[in-house]
Amino acid sequence: MKRVLFCAMLALGGCQSTVTELEQTTVLAGDYQILSECFYREVAQTPGYRKTDSPSTRTNTILGSSKGEPADRIDFIGTGEGITRVQAQLGAAGTAWTRYLSVLKQCEQPSG
């Protein structure tokens, strides 16, 4: 039984992205503009980030990094169905995606 459980965990673990991978993607419920604005407000507390809007492509992009690392690029892409696809190109491996994902989940389910 332990062997089966270990193999299942290994198989499932291989399917998940890790913070060592520089390209990350997630899907959130909500409008891309609202989600990107919420995310930007949270990460912009750290100097070095900027936000650009491209309504013609239904995409908002946040660029920047903290601690002088290579810049991260986070694209919020509206699908038109109340769903936002978030694609991140991280400038360096590390804990940034974990932090970003936490903020994204908070923005997806705002309190109040």
Protein Blocks (a to p, Z undefined) as FASTA:
>chain_A
ZZmmmmmmmmmmmmpccfkbmbdcdddeddfklmmmmmmmmmmmpghiacdddfknopac
deddehhiacdddddddehlopacdddddfbgcjklmmmmmmmmmmmmcgZZ
